[in-house]
Amino acid sequence: MSEQPETAVAIPSPPPAPRPAGASKAGAKGQNPYVWGTGRRKTAVARVRIRSGEGKFVVNKKDVEVFFPREKDQQSVRKPLAVTEAAKSFDVFVNVSGGGITGQAGAIMLGLARALAETNPDFEPKLREHKLLTRDPREVERKKYGQSGARRRFQFSKR
């Protein structure tokens, strides 16, 4: 009789320990004071960094009032801070690209809400209640061949 080789049983490794609130993805190497959140809306992408501070809000190295001249966009960008009543306790630094002004404001709003939820888990129910942690999935429909747009056709001529 031939001997059967024993099969090795793989022992699963334990899952990684959860990060404490406020700890960044950089790990324990350097104590990074920033917490990151990424937001997207249409074709705009915003990388949001927050840290404890006195309420400074900078978008692409400009003050938020300079970057967003419309009051509506300024309010939507600050909405996660207003909902959590944390406007004066965090400094916000944003890099945003792509899309238009309103799409960029929506991307910043989502990224800021995600970063706030990561810093303090108690903020998450309030942010969810105001639908600030839900990404808006609407995108532009592509243009089709034989048409002048996504749905608009060229003018029909019978003769």
N, C-alpha and C positions, 0 to 999 in steps of 0.2 A: 504494500500500500504506500502511496505517496503522501507525504505530509503536506498539509495545507498551511500556507503562511498566515500568521495572525494578522488581522486587519487592525490598523491603528485607529483609535477613536479620538477625534479632535475635540478638545475641551474648549468651549467658547470663552473668549476673554470677557472680563466684566465691562459693562458700558462705561464710557468716560463720565467723570464726575460733572454735575451741572455747574455752569459758571455762576458765581455770585452776581447779584444785581449790581449793575454799574461796571462790571468787568468787561473789558473789550476783547475782541477776537485775537488781539496780539498775544495774549497769554500772560504768564507771570514773568517773562523775561524783563520787560520794562513796564512799569505801571503806567499804562496809557490812560490819561484822564478822559479821552473821548469815547463816546458810544456812537456807532454807525447805524444808519438806516438808509435803505435804498428805495426810491420811489419811482414809478413809471406811470406815464399817462400819454396815450397816443404814441408819438415818437419821441417824447421828451424823457430824459433820464436824469434823476437828481440823486446825488450822493450827499447825504446830510450827516454832519458831525455835531454832536451836542456835548457840552460839559457844564458842570455847575458854574454859575457866574451871576452876573447882574442883569442879564436880559439883552445882550448885544445880538443883533441879527444881521448877518452878512451873506449876500448872495453874489457869487462870482467876484469877490473882492470889492463889492459896492454895497452901500447901505440898502436895506430892503425898500425904503421909500424911493430911492433913486432908480433901482432896478425895475420895480413895479410901480409905475406912476398912477395906475388906476386903483382907486380905493377898494374895489371889489376883489382884485387880485391880492392886495395886501391883507384883507380880512381873511380870505381863504387860506393864505399861507400861515397866518397866525392862529387859525382856528384850533388846531390841536393844543396849543399852549393855553388858549382861553378856556377850552373845555376842561382841561386838567388843572386850571388855575395855577400854572407854573410859569407864567410869562416872565417874572422877575427873578427866577431861580436858575435859568439855563441860558448859556450863550450858544447861539446856533450859527454854524458855518456851513454854507451850501455851495457845491459845484453842480451846475445844471447845464445841460446841452440838449440840442435837438428840439423839434416842435416849435410851437408858437408861444406867446406870452401866457395865455390861459392854460395851455397844456403843461408848461413849465411850472406854473403855480400849483396845478393839481398834483404833479409829481413831487414837488417839495412838500405839499401837505401830507401825502402818503408816507414819504420818507421820514418826516418829522414825527408822525404818529407812531411809526414802527420803532424809531429810536426811543421815544418816550415810554412805549410799552416795554421795551427791553430794560430801561433803567429802573422802572418801578412797576411791578406786576399789578399793583392796585389801580393803575391808570387804564388798564386794558378794558374793563367793562364800560367805563365812561366813553372811551374812544370807539368801541364797538357800537354802543348805543347811538352815537352820532354818525355811524358808518364811515369812520375815518381810517379803519384798517382794511377796508375792502378796495381792491384795485378795480378801477373802471375798465372793463375789458373791451370797450368799443375802439375799433381801429378803422382806418380808411379802407374802403373796398377798392380793390385794384381795377384799373381801366382794362376793358376787354377790347380785343381786336374787332374791327368792323363797327365800332361805336365811338362816339366822341368823348365818352366818359365811362364810369362804372355802369351806369344804367341808361344814361342819355344816349339816344340813337342819333345818327345823322338824319337830316331832313329827308323825308320820303317824297319822291316825285313820280307820279303815275306816268307822265309822258316826258 
